[in-house]
Amino acid sequence: MTGSGTNIALVTGGSAGIGAAIRRDLLAAGYTVISLDREPCPDPVPGLHSHVIDLSDSTATAALAQRIAAAHPVTTLVHNAGAIRPALLGEVQLEDYELLSRLHVGALITLGQAFLPAMKAAGFGRIVTISSRAVLGLETRTSYAATKAAQIGLTRTWAMELGRFGITVNAIAPGPVLTPQFRGAVPQGDPREQKIAQSLPVRRIGEPADIARVAMFLLAAESGFITGQTWYVCGGASLGSLAL
């Protein structure tokens, strides 16, 4: 449920995968939703504003964030956009780390700063970041795991700073989920998919809806006593090792 003045949400990476599932659930719950993604949302509907942007471009992100903040009192922020850039340590490129840092961390800070005044004015705010189970360790994920772990650090820090203003900040750390990003690593029909599923306690790969349900719970006005937490929505992958 939402209260007066608390129903405008911005979702990054809202065109596909987990972001699209969250975007659809927010729209169904009566939110106005602003999506920021490199691709436009494929199913435009009333209440949806779709902006095409590369969030690793810090200058463009800051400019768009200010324009949106001037036009919309955003009080709900979901930072879902992400990329992987897999490489074993010997092949890691600092350029990839820097890009993921801008995308996963810099864009989150920029958007948080842009919408913080509206949240403070409303006495209400919800920030949810989609991190990753990879923060616990996964081969080839040096740059990805480092920057996704940074999101968890921001989550805990901002929760301490912002709770007094009615703003909660939480992270969700998904495990393997059937998204375009997952398919980029494990194509349809690849026997690794079944191997991964059988390695999980729940014996299946996650669906975007699994993550969206937890996001909607954390975004609800009634969830104001939960902040600074990282929710591992991973089919149990956080209990042991994982290999893709």
N, C-alpha and C positions, 0 to 999 in steps of 0.2 A: 504493500500500500504506500501511497505517497500523500504528503500533506501539501497545503497551499504553498506555491512557490518552490516546490522541491521536485518538479517533474520534468526538468530538462536535463538530458543525459548526453554526454559525449563519449563515443566509443571509438578507439583507434583500431584499425584493422577490421572494420565492421563489414567488409564486403564478402568475406568467406570464412569458413571454418568456425572456430570458437567465437570470434567476433560477430559473425553473422547470426549465430544462435543467440548470443546475448542481445544483439540488436533487435531481433524478432521478438524475444521475450519482453524487452522493454517497451516496444511498440504495443504489444498485446496488453501490457499493463497500463497503458494510457500515457506513457512518456512521449514527449517530443525527443527525437533522437538525432544527433549530429554525428555522422560517420566520417572519419578521416582515414583514407586508405589510398594506396597507389592505383587502385581500380575503383570505378564507381560501383555503388550497390546495384546488383542486377535486377532488383525487384522494387522500384520506387513506389512508395505508398504515401498517403497523407500523413504528415507528422515527421517525415524523414527528410533530413538535409544531408546530402552526400557531397563531400569535398574530396577531390583528387589531389594528393600531396605525397611527397616522399619525406617521411618524418625524420630521416637521417640528415636532411638539409636543415640545419639549425636556423638559418636566417629565414627561410620560407615558413618554417614551423612557428617561429616567434611572431611573424607578421600575421599569419592566419589566426593564431591563437588570440591575438589582440583584437582582430576584427570580429571574431566570434564572441569574445567576452563583451565587446561593446554592444552587440546586438542581442545576446541571449544570456540571461542569468543562470549559467550552468552550475548546478549543485551536485551533479553526479558525474564522476569521471571514471571510465574503465580504460586502462592502458593495456591493450591486448596485442598491438602490432609487434611483430618480431621477425627475426631472420636468424639463421644458424651459422653459416660460414664454417662448416666442419673441417678440421685438420688435426692431424697428430702434432705433437709439440714441435717436432723438427721442421714442420712445414707451416706453422702458424705465421700469418702475416700481420704485422701491427696495424696495417691499414684496415684489415677486417675487424680487429679489435676496436679500433677507433670508430668505425662505422657503427658497430653494434652498441658501443657506448653512447653514441649520439642518439641512436634509435631507442634503445631500451631504457637509458638513464636520462640523457639530456632532454629528450622530448617529454619525458614524464615530469621533470622539474619545470620545464617551460610551461606546460599545460597546467600543472598544479599552481604555479605562480599566477597565471592568467585568470584562473577561476576562483582563486582563494578569496578575493574581495566579495564576490557574490555569495559564496558559502558563509563567510563571516556575517554578512548583512542578513542572511536568512536564518542564522543561528542553526544551520543544518548543512551537512555535507557528507558525501560518501565517495571515497576513493578506493577502487579495487584495481590491483595490478595483477596481470597474468604472468607469473614467473615460470618456473619449471622444476620438475623433479630432478633435472640434470644438475642442479646446484649441489646435490649430494655426491656427484661424480658420475661421469659418463665419458668413455673414450671419444676422442676427436672433438670435444666440446670446450676447449680452453676458453675461447673468446665468448662463446655463448653462456657457459656456466658462470664465468666471472661477472658478466654484465647482468645476468638474471639474479645472481646472488646480491649484487648491488641494489637491485630493486627491493629485496627483502630488508636490507639495511635501511633504505629510505622509508619503507613501511613502518618499521619500528620507531624510527626517529620522528617521523611526522605524526605518528599516533600520540607520542608524548607531547609534541608541540601543539597539536590541534584539538585534542579531546575537549579542552575547556570551551571551545567554540561550537560544540555539537557536531564536530566533524570526525568521522571514523575513517581509518585507513587500514586495509587488509590486503593480503596477497593470496593468490591461489597458485599452487604449483602442480600443474597437470603432469601425469605420466603419459604413456603412449595413447594418442587420440587420433582417430581417423580424420585427418585434416589434409588439405593440399600439401602442407609442409611435411607431414608424415609420409604421404605418397611420394614426395620427392626423394625420400630416403629408402622407402620400402614400396616398390611399385605393386599395383594390383596383381595378384597371383604369385607374388614372391613367397616362397616357402618360409621365409623369415617371419612373415606375419603370424602364422600359426605358432611358430616357435616362441615368439614374443608373448602371444596370448597365453600359451601354456605355462610360461614362466611366471605369470602373475597369479596371486592368490585367487582372484575372481575369474581367471581363465578366459578373459576376453579383453580386446582392445577397447578403449573408451570411445564414446561418441561426443561431439561438441555439446550436445544437450546435457551430458553429465556435468560439464563444467558450468554451463549457463545456469543450471538449477542452483548451484552453490553461489554463483555470482549474484543471482537475484535475491537469495536469502540475505547475503551480506549487504546488499544495497537497500534493503527495506528499511523504512523508518523505524520499524519495531526492533531492528538489530543494533540499536545504539549502544548496547553494553559490550559489544565485541569490537576490539580494535587492537592493532599491532600484531595480528596473528597471521601465520602462514598455513593455509589449508592445503594439505597434500591430497589432491583428488586424482589418484593414480592407480587405482585397482590393487593397491598394496605394494606397488613397485618401490616405495620408499623404505620398505622393510628389509630389503636386501639389494643385491647387485642387479644391474640391468644392462643388457647389450643389445644394440640394434644391428 
